[in-house]
Each structure stands twice: as structure tokens, then as C-alpha cells.
Amino acid sequence: FYSPMVILATAALVVVQGVAALRLRAPLPALAPRTALRAGAVSLSDPPPEPVLVSSPTPGAEPVPVGEGDAVLCKDQASQAWWRATVRQTRGDQLLVHYMGCDDAWDEWFDASSPDICAVDAQEAARGAFQSEEAELELEGMGDEEILEAYRAQKWANNARWQLATFAQAQLGEWKGSCVAYEPSGPPGEVPKWVAGPSLPSAGAVAVERDGEVAWRDAPPDKAYDTSRTLTPASFDRQRGCACVGNGYSFTAGSGEQGEDAGADGALLFELGVREEGRRVRVKFVYAAAAEGDLSLERVLVAREAESGGGGGGGGGAEEDLPPGSGLYDPPPGDRTRYCSLYCDGGITLVFPASLGRDEPGFVSVDWTAGGMRYQLDRKFARLERRGGSLELT
């Protein structure tokens, strides 16, 4: 079930310091929406009928009545995830539900007897969902500047919740595949050549642990580059290192440790990932502190994975028998004197700085041809650090 901020059009989605924007691009297939409320199906001004009976949240218990305004859980067939909604209207044995935090276009009718809808227990209903509606601000006694700042903070918080929900529904499931590590070779001071190591097993998983918390589990061949963490809306704050747009995401972390904070040695890890149906590509760029405060790329890890049981074509993820990538579809502007291009099997192209000063702007990019689709994911930054920057998906 797609967020209303997923544009059903020909477009490139952009997260600039956590804010979604839109840039028009060459034609791409539109995403198929869920069944939307059809005009004329029912008049929302009709008097609300009697409540209807739906499944209880307690297994084996009797059905419970729900009516207009009551909270329910609805199962999305695409992601197999349950989402919070409210009953907007009932008609006979049918309910019109409104997904919390989403546009009215995604309202959907359910049969009360459907196994894909159930009531929400009182304790759960009292808690806010991470895709919930905006809360009303308490503005009494505030000056103009304070009111403006309060609204800004609320919008940032809502955007962070949206990114978490987008990430969860795009990456949900268990993934298995292979990972290849590339290391630099060549004389110091020259643009290095990148030598591939052996293909080793790789795995990961994404699960919604509880309301507002998403578990990210990473199992790379080298535990030093494990990015496992528990994600919350705060993880996608504009001053943190996580961002998500559409089916692409980016993490930043300190190399050699788990968690979101950079290591004491000044090392830095960028991870970029993009999914296409039951396959995905994940790339980790591992930078280490070099002379005079610069950062030097010491390793690139490319993981190709398929969703377990998702028909992704086995454990390889991306089609490794396809020819290498053919470059970037839309190269970002700027000086690329110290940049490298790496053309990997399976239609993958990587572009990244081999070394960079901490105060220099730059980017790392992943271009992936996935069957009939092609994606370019760019992580741009004003300076090479964990915080800030932007994520763009074409």
C-alpha cells in the first residue's frame, strides 16, 4: 500500500535533507495503486448505519462491533503487512476504511467477514501509529516565530514517520544472496584499480517489531560492516544518516561497529540499496581516515539478494549473468577528478570518490538495470560526513 507521497507518474523522487520533492524524468512505468474509492460508489453524507461485526484482535474470541471512527487493522496484500486505519463509513456488511496518514484516494471497501480486517484492542488504539494522522498543535500563548517553529518541527516529524513507513513496506521480508568485496590496488597517489574478491553468502531481514519500530538485520560476510539496527522515526530525522524514497534507501554509519554513530577512528560507511520486485542490490562504500584529514575508500561491497519465497529468481538477487552496467543514466554535476567508475556484473554501475576531503562536496551513485526497469540512486553531500545530505532516486 503506497504512501500518498509516492507519485503515480513519470518522475524521480528526491529526499533533500529528509524532505520529499519531485523532478520530472524520462518515462517510467507507473506504480499500480490499490483499489481506490470510486466516485459515486456511496455518498459520504448518508446517515451512518449500525456498527458491523469484524474479527477480534484476540484469537478465538467472538467478533466485535465497529462503527464510524473506530480503529481497525487492514492487511495489505502486496507487502503482507498490517496497517492502521479508521472506519469512515459502514454499509450493510461492508466498511469503508481510511488509512491513517494517507490521502483519501487510498480509502478502500472491505467485507466485514474478510480475514484482512480486524478490530484494534483498546490499548493499541490509544497509541499513535507511525503512519498516523498529524496531531493538533497546542499554540496558545505562542508568538509568531514560536508557532512557525512548532509547525516546522511537526512537518519534519511527519516526514520522518513517512520515510520509516516507506522503508518498511519497500524492504519488508527476509533476503538471501551473495556479496562481492572490491579492494583498491595500485601505487599510492594514483586512481586505483578495483579487484574483486570471492562471492560469499549475504543475508538480511526487515520486520516491523512494534508500532513505530522496524528491525533491520544485516548479515554480511564480514561482521565489521554489519549495519543492523532498530529504526524509528528519529532515525530518519534530517540530521541523521538514514533516508528513504520509493524503493531506494541510504544508511550511513561508522565502519567497524554496529549502530548509527561514526567510529572513533573517523571511518565512515555509506550503504545504498534499491529493490525491484523480489530482488534488490545493496552497496556499501567504506571510507577510512587518511593523511591530512582526508577520507580514502578502502572497500566496496556489492550484495545481490532475492526475497526468500518471493520468486526473486534464487539466491543471486540481481541477474549476475547479465553484462556489466553501462554507466550512470544522469551523472551528477561537479568535479570528479578523484572519482572512480566500477562496472559490475548484473547491470550495475557504481560511481564514487576514491578519496575526498571531509569538507568537500560529493556523491556516491548506484545505477542498476533490473529487467525492464532501470534505477539510479544518488547519495549527495555538502561535506563527507554522516549527517545531512540528500537522497535522489531516478
C-alpha positions as CSV (number, residue, x, y, z in Angstrom):
1,F,0.0,0.0,0.0
2,Y,1.7,3.1,-1.3
3,S,2.1,6.3,0.6
4,P,0.3,9.2,-1.0
5,M,3.7,10.8,-1.3
6,V,4.6,8.1,-3.8
7,I,3.8,9.9,-7.1
8,L,2.0,7.7,-9.6
9,A,3.6,9.3,-12.5
10,T,6.8,9.6,-14.6
11,A,9.2,11.0,-12.1
12,A,12.3,11.0,-10.0
13,L,11.7,11.2,-6.3
14,V,14.1,13.2,-4.2
15,V,14.7,13.4,-0.4
16,V,16.6,16.6,0.3
17,Q,17.6,16.6,4.0
18,G,14.6,14.4,4.7
19,V,12.0,16.3,2.5
20,A,10.4,14.6,-0.5
21,A,10.3,16.6,-3.7
22,L,9.7,15.7,-7.4
23,R,11.8,16.0,-10.5
24,L,10.4,15.0,-13.9
25,R,12.4,12.4,-15.8
26,A,12.1,10.1,-18.8
27,P,9.1,7.9,-19.0
28,L,8.9,5.1,-16.4
29,P,6.1,2.6,-15.8
30,A,3.6,3.9,-13.2
31,L,3.0,2.0,-10.0
32,A,-0.3,0.1,-9.8
33,P,-2.4,1.6,-7.0
34,R,-4.5,-0.4,-4.6
35,T,-8.3,-0.3,-5.2
36,A,-9.3,3.3,-4.6
37,L,-12.7,4.7,-3.7
38,R,-14.7,5.1,-6.9
39,A,-16.7,8.2,-7.4
40,G,-20.4,7.6,-6.9
41,A,-20.0,4.3,-5.1
42,V,-21.5,5.7,-1.9
43,S,-22.5,9.1,-0.6
44,L,-20.4,10.1,2.4
45,S,-23.2,12.3,3.6
46,D,-25.6,9.3,4.2
47,P,-26.5,8.7,7.8
48,P,-24.1,6.2,9.4
49,P,-25.8,2.7,9.6
50,E,-25.5,0.4,12.6
51,P,-22.0,-1.0,13.5
52,V,-20.9,-4.2,11.8
53,L,-19.1,-7.2,13.3
54,V,-15.4,-7.8,12.4
55,S,-12.8,-10.2,13.7
56,S,-11.5,-9.7,17.2
57,P,-7.8,-9.0,17.7
58,T,-7.8,-11.8,20.3
59,P,-7.6,-15.3,18.5
60,G,-10.7,-17.4,19.1
61,A,-12.8,-14.6,20.5
62,E,-16.2,-13.5,19.3
63,P,-16.4,-10.9,16.6
64,V,-16.6,-7.3,17.9
65,P,-18.7,-4.4,16.6
66,V,-17.0,-1.4,14.9
67,G,-18.6,1.7,13.6
68,E,-17.7,5.1,12.1
69,G,-14.4,6.5,13.6
70,D,-13.3,3.2,15.2
71,A,-9.7,2.0,14.7
72,V,-9.1,-1.2,12.7
73,L,-6.1,-3.1,11.2
74,C,-6.1,-3.9,7.5
75,K,-3.8,-6.3,5.7
76,D,-2.0,-5.1,2.5
77,Q,-1.7,-8.0,0.0
78,A,1.3,-6.5,-1.7
79,S,3.5,-6.3,1.4
80,Q,1.6,-8.8,3.6
81,A,1.8,-6.2,6.4
82,W,-1.0,-4.9,8.6
83,W,-1.7,-1.2,8.6
84,R,-3.7,1.1,10.9
85,A,-6.9,2.5,9.6
86,T,-10.2,4.1,10.8
87,V,-13.7,3.2,9.7
88,R,-15.0,6.0,7.6
89,Q,-18.4,4.5,6.8
90,T,-20.4,1.2,7.0
91,R,-22.9,0.0,4.5
92,G,-24.6,-3.3,5.3
93,D,-21.8,-5.8,5.9
94,Q,-19.1,-3.6,4.3
95,L,-16.8,-1.0,5.7
96,L,-15.0,1.9,4.1
97,V,-11.6,2.4,5.8
98,H,-9.3,5.3,5.7
99,Y,-5.5,4.5,6.1
100,M,-4.1,6.8,8.7
101,G,-1.8,9.5,7.4
102,C,-2.8,8.8,3.8
103,D,-4.8,10.7,1.1
104,D,-8.5,9.9,0.8
105,A,-7.8,8.4,-2.7
106,W,-6.5,5.3,-0.9
107,D,-9.7,4.7,1.0
108,E,-10.9,1.1,0.5
109,W,-14.0,-1.0,1.0
110,F,-13.8,-4.3,2.9
111,D,-16.3,-7.0,3.6
112,A,-16.8,-7.3,7.4
113,S,-16.1,-11.1,7.1
114,S,-12.8,-10.6,5.3
115,P,-9.8,-12.1,7.1
116,D,-7.8,-9.0,6.1
117,I,-9.5,-6.7,8.6
118,C,-9.8,-6.9,12.3
119,A,-10.6,-4.6,15.3
120,V,-7.9,-2.9,17.3
121,D,-7.7,-3.6,21.1
122,A,-8.2,-0.7,23.4
123,Q,-4.5,-0.5,24.5
124,E,-3.3,-0.4,20.9
125,A,-5.9,2.1,19.8
126,A,-4.7,4.5,22.5
127,R,-1.2,4.6,21.0
128,G,-0.3,6.5,17.9
129,A,0.7,4.7,14.7
130,F,3.9,5.7,13.0
131,Q,1.8,6.4,9.9
132,S,-0.8,8.2,12.0
133,E,-2.6,11.5,11.4
134,E,-1.0,14.8,12.3
135,A,-1.6,15.7,15.9
136,E,-3.1,19.1,16.7
137,L,-0.6,21.6,18.0
138,E,-1.0,23.5,21.2
139,L,-0.5,27.1,20.1
140,E,-2.0,29.0,22.9
141,G,0.4,31.6,24.3
142,M,2.9,31.3,21.5
143,G,4.3,34.1,19.5
144,D,4.5,34.1,15.7
145,E,8.1,32.8,15.5
146,E,7.3,30.0,18.0
147,I,4.2,29.0,16.1
148,L,6.2,28.8,12.9
149,E,8.9,26.7,14.5
150,A,6.3,24.4,16.0
151,Y,4.8,23.8,12.6
152,R,8.2,23.2,11.0
153,A,9.1,20.6,13.7
154,Q,5.8,18.9,13.2
155,K,6.3,18.7,9.4
156,W,9.8,17.3,9.9
157,A,8.4,14.7,12.3
158,N,5.6,13.7,10.0
159,N,8.1,13.3,7.1
160,A,10.4,11.1,9.2
161,R,7.4,8.8,10.0
162,W,6.5,8.7,6.3
163,Q,10.1,7.7,5.4
164,L,10.1,4.9,8.0
165,A,6.7,3.6,6.7
166,T,8.0,3.8,3.1
167,F,11.2,1.9,4.1
168,A,9.2,-0.8,5.9
169,Q,6.8,-1.6,3.1
170,A,9.6,-1.5,0.4
171,Q,12.1,-3.7,2.2
172,L,9.9,-5.9,4.3
173,G,10.8,-9.6,4.4
174,E,13.9,-11.9,4.5
175,W,16.6,-11.7,1.9
176,K,19.4,-14.0,0.9
177,G,22.1,-13.8,-1.8
178,S,25.7,-13.2,-2.4
179,C,28.2,-10.4,-1.7
180,V,31.5,-9.5,-3.5
181,A,34.1,-7.2,-1.9
182,Y,36.2,-4.9,-4.1
183,E,39.5,-3.6,-2.8
184,P,41.8,-0.9,-4.3
185,S,45.1,-1.9,-6.0
186,G,47.8,0.3,-7.4
187,P,50.6,2.8,-6.4
188,P,49.7,5.4,-3.8
189,G,48.5,8.7,-5.1
190,E,47.1,7.3,-8.3
191,V,43.5,6.4,-9.1
192,P,43.2,2.8,-8.0
193,K,42.1,-0.3,-9.9
194,W,39.4,-2.3,-8.0
195,V,40.0,-6.0,-7.6
196,A,37.0,-8.3,-6.9
197,G,37.2,-10.9,-4.1
198,P,35.3,-14.2,-4.0
199,S,31.5,-14.3,-3.9
200,L,30.3,-15.0,-0.3
201,P,26.9,-15.5,1.2
202,S,24.9,-12.4,2.3
203,A,21.6,-12.1,4.0
204,G,19.3,-9.5,5.6
205,A,15.8,-9.1,7.0
206,V,13.3,-6.3,7.7
207,A,10.4,-6.8,10.2
208,V,8.0,-4.4,12.0
209,E,8.7,-5.2,15.6
210,R,6.1,-2.9,17.2
211,D,4.3,0.3,16.4
212,G,6.9,2.8,15.2
213,E,9.9,0.4,15.3
214,V,11.3,-1.5,12.4
215,A,14.1,-4.1,12.8
216,W,16.9,-4.1,10.2
217,R,19.0,-7.2,10.4
218,D,22.2,-7.4,8.3
219,A,24.4,-10.5,7.8
220,P,27.3,-9.5,5.6
221,P,30.3,-11.8,5.1
222,D,32.4,-9.5,7.2
223,K,30.8,-8.6,10.6
224,A,32.8,-5.4,10.6
225,Y,30.4,-4.0,8.1
226,D,27.2,-5.1,9.8
227,T,24.6,-2.2,9.7
228,S,21.9,-4.0,11.8
229,R,19.8,-1.6,13.9
230,T,16.3,-0.8,15.1
231,L,14.8,2.0,13.1
232,T,12.4,4.6,14.4
233,P,11.1,7.8,13.0
234,A,14.0,9.5,14.7
235,S,16.4,7.5,12.5
236,F,15.0,9.4,9.5
237,D,15.4,12.8,11.0
238,R,17.0,15.2,8.6
239,Q,20.1,15.5,10.8
240,R,20.6,11.7,11.0
241,G,22.2,9.4,8.4
242,C,19.1,7.5,7.1
243,A,16.9,8.4,4.2
244,C,14.3,6.6,2.1
245,V,12.4,7.5,-1.1
246,G,10.3,5.0,-3.0
247,N,12.1,1.6,-3.2
248,G,15.5,3.1,-2.5
249,Y,17.2,3.9,0.8
250,S,20.5,5.1,2.3
251,F,22.2,4.5,5.6
252,T,25.4,6.0,7.0
253,A,27.3,4.5,9.9
254,G,30.8,4.2,11.4
255,S,32.8,1.4,9.9
256,G,33.8,-1.4,12.2
257,E,30.8,-1.1,14.6
258,Q,27.1,-1.5,14.7
259,G,24.8,1.4,15.2
260,E,24.3,4.8,13.6
261,D,27.3,6.8,15.1
262,A,30.6,7.1,13.3
263,G,33.5,5.3,14.7
264,A,36.2,6.9,16.9
265,D,38.7,6.3,14.1
266,G,36.8,8.6,11.9
267,A,35.8,5.8,9.5
268,L,32.5,6.2,7.6
269,L,30.2,3.8,5.8
270,F,27.6,4.7,3.2
271,E,25.0,2.0,2.3
272,L,22.7,2.4,-0.7
273,G,20.0,-0.1,-1.6
274,V,17.3,-0.4,-4.2
275,R,14.6,-3.0,-4.7
276,E,12.8,-4.2,-7.8
277,E,10.0,-6.7,-7.1
278,G,11.6,-9.7,-5.4
279,R,15.2,-8.7,-6.0
280,R,17.5,-6.0,-4.6
281,V,21.0,-4.6,-4.8
282,R,22.8,-3.2,-1.7
283,V,26.2,-1.4,-1.9
284,K,28.4,-0.4,0.9
285,F,31.2,2.2,0.5
286,V,33.7,2.0,3.4
287,Y,35.9,5.1,3.9
288,A,38.8,5.2,6.3
289,A,40.8,8.2,7.7
290,A,43.8,9.1,5.6
291,A,46.6,11.7,5.7
292,E,45.8,15.3,6.4
293,G,42.2,14.6,7.4
294,D,41.1,13.2,4.1
295,L,39.0,10.0,3.8
296,S,40.1,7.2,1.5
297,L,37.8,4.5,0.1
298,E,39.2,1.1,1.4
299,R,36.5,-1.3,0.3
300,V,33.3,-1.6,-1.7
301,L,30.8,-4.4,-1.0
302,V,28.1,-5.3,-3.6
303,A,25.3,-7.6,-2.4
304,R,22.8,-9.1,-4.8
305,E,19.9,-10.6,-2.9
306,A,16.4,-12.1,-3.5
307,E,13.5,-12.2,-1.2
308,S,13.1,-15.6,0.4
309,G,10.0,-17.3,-1.1
310,G,9.3,-14.2,-3.1
311,G,10.0,-15.6,-6.5
312,G,13.1,-13.4,-7.0
313,G,14.9,-16.0,-9.0
314,G,17.0,-17.8,-6.5
315,G,19.7,-16.5,-4.1
316,G,21.5,-14.3,-6.5
317,G,19.2,-11.3,-6.4
318,A,20.2,-9.3,-9.4
319,E,20.8,-11.2,-12.6
320,E,24.6,-11.9,-12.3
321,D,24.7,-13.3,-15.8
322,L,23.7,-10.0,-17.4
323,P,26.5,-7.8,-18.8
324,P,28.1,-5.1,-16.6
325,G,26.5,-1.8,-16.1
326,S,26.8,0.9,-18.8
327,G,27.4,4.0,-16.7
328,L,25.1,6.5,-15.0
329,Y,21.9,7.5,-16.6
330,D,22.1,11.0,-15.2
331,P,25.6,11.8,-14.0
332,P,25.6,14.4,-11.1
333,P,27.4,17.7,-12.0
334,G,30.7,18.7,-10.4
335,D,34.4,18.0,-10.3
336,R,35.0,14.2,-10.5
337,T,38.9,14.3,-10.6
338,R,39.3,11.7,-7.9
339,Y,36.2,9.6,-8.8
340,C,36.1,6.0,-10.0
341,S,33.6,4.1,-12.0
342,L,33.1,0.4,-11.2
343,Y,31.2,-1.7,-13.7
344,C,29.8,-4.9,-12.0
345,D,28.0,-7.9,-13.4
346,G,24.3,-7.8,-13.3
347,G,23.8,-4.4,-14.9
348,I,25.3,-2.5,-12.0
349,T,27.4,0.7,-12.3
350,L,29.0,2.4,-9.3
351,V,30.5,5.9,-9.3
352,F,32.2,7.2,-6.1
353,P,35.2,9.3,-4.9
354,A,38.3,7.2,-4.2
355,S,39.4,9.9,-1.7
356,L,37.9,13.1,-0.6
357,G,38.5,15.9,1.9
358,R,36.0,16.0,4.8
359,D,34.9,19.5,3.8
360,E,34.5,18.7,0.1
361,P,31.0,18.2,-1.5
362,G,30.4,15.0,-3.5
363,F,28.2,12.0,-4.1
364,V,28.1,8.2,-4.4
365,S,25.9,6.6,-7.0
366,V,24.4,3.2,-7.9
367,D,22.9,2.6,-11.3
368,W,21.1,-0.8,-11.7
369,T,19.3,-2.2,-14.8
370,A,16.8,-4.6,-13.3
371,G,14.9,-6.4,-16.0
372,G,12.6,-3.9,-17.7
373,M,13.4,-1.2,-15.2
374,R,16.5,1.0,-14.6
375,Y,17.3,2.9,-11.4
376,Q,19.8,5.4,-10.3
377,L,20.3,6.2,-6.6
378,D,22.4,9.2,-5.6
379,R,23.6,10.0,-2.1
380,K,24.8,13.6,-2.3
381,F,26.5,15.6,0.5
382,A,27.8,19.1,1.1
383,R,30.7,17.6,3.1
384,L,31.7,13.9,3.6
385,E,30.0,13.1,6.9
386,R,27.2,11.0,8.3
387,R,24.6,13.7,8.8
388,G,22.6,15.7,6.3
389,G,22.9,15.5,2.6
390,S,20.2,14.2,0.2
391,L,19.0,11.0,-1.4
392,E,17.7,11.0,-5.0
393,L,16.1,8.1,-6.9
394,T,15.6,8.3,-10.7
